[in-house]
Amino acid sequence: MRVFTVVFVTVMCLLGVASPGAAQCEPDGAIQFICGPVSPEDLIQIPGSPWVIVSSMEDDGYLSVTDSRDYASTVMFPLATSLPRHDTAAYGSCPGMAMEGFRPHGINLRPGRDNVHTLYVVRHGARESVEVFAVDAGRPTPTFTWVGCVVAPDGLGLNAVVPLPDDGFAATSPRTSDVWEWHTDTGWIRVPGSEDIGPNGLEISADGRWFYIARYAGQSVVRLSRGQTPIRKETIEIGFNVDNIHWALDGSLLAAGHSTPTRTRVGECMRERRCEGITSRVARVDPELLTAREIFTYATNDYLLLGTVAIQVGNEIWVGGIAGGERIVRITTP
């Protein structure tokens, strides 16, 4: 039944047919919406383009793109037409492309040349891994080509991923409460100083010297040195459970998540869609001054159940969430 649902949604999106939810995508006061993608847990914009990549992790899940000009969404992977181009030099240990049980989670992008970029996707389901795609944005609609994967070591449960300036990538593992790097020549290595940090979201400075780590239960963002001796670690208090963090256009970080009296209630929200009392929130973090201020608060309703991510798209902030919601929030950038 899940396979049929994914195929049906794919066909509807490819044909440009509006779903009933899209047809009823009315604003909530000053809050605007994009309707269609189910459980948009993470978002990332393709550089120099109007396209935003959406990671939907409901059931088996899928990747889609949303056009910021008309807010139409198109499923990109998995599709019946998806073909691999396995880069065996970089990802030789990957067993190959597998579309069933995809369930994407955190995503991030390495900008490339000639409108071709590298997309990293945390994957659950059939395997715990980081899946890698070549994204060609030089076409009327972007194309996704699977090029490889890196399977996580036993025991790790991945969440967020970020490309590293010196090649490779880093990923958080809330299950083991630490951060790991992966490079072609070294494989997986735990990041020094990340032990017991309780990570969720992840970003890195442009020079590669600092990790910025969202601590969900710790309700904070940690700046952790990379490749420096001695190890340096500073904490920025946020005041809510931080899920994902992404860079904004002015060099600040957007920390998104939610507040709730107990983690048990968050679990009920995800399992049973009972989300009363939860508030989705976004804070703007200054990575140099190590300060934060809240810029968005929205009480749970049928439109946004459990906020998890915020990115800047032009003069707007887009906020996504999980627990079965089918909308992305749009607000004017404060």
Secondary structure as UniProt FT lines:
FT   HELIX           2..15
FT   HELIX           20..23
FT   TURN            29..30
FT   STRAND          31..35
FT   STRAND          40..45
FT   TURN            47..48
FT   STRAND          51..56
FT   TURN            59..60
FT   STRAND          62..67
FT   TURN            68..70
FT   STRAND          73..77
FT   TURN            80..81
FT   TURN            88..90
FT   TURN            92..93
FT   TURN            100..101
FT   STRAND          104..110
FT   TURN            114..115
FT   STRAND          116..123
FT   TURN            125..126
FT   STRAND          129..136
FT   STRAND          143..151
FT   TURN            154..155
FT   STRAND          161..163
FT   TURN            165..166
FT   STRAND          169..173
FT   TURN            174..177
FT   STRAND          178..183
FT   TURN            184..186
FT   STRAND          187..190
FT   TURN            192..193
FT   TURN            195..196
FT   STRAND          199..204
FT   TURN            206..207
FT   STRAND          210..215
FT   TURN            216..219
FT   STRAND          220..225
FT   STRAND          233..237
FT   STRAND          241..247
FT   TURN            249..250
FT   STRAND          253..259
FT   HELIX           263..272
FT   TURN            276..277
FT   STRAND          279..286
FT   TURN            287..290
FT   STRAND          291..299
FT   STRAND          306..313
FT   TURN            314..315
FT   STRAND          316..322
FT   STRAND          327..332
//
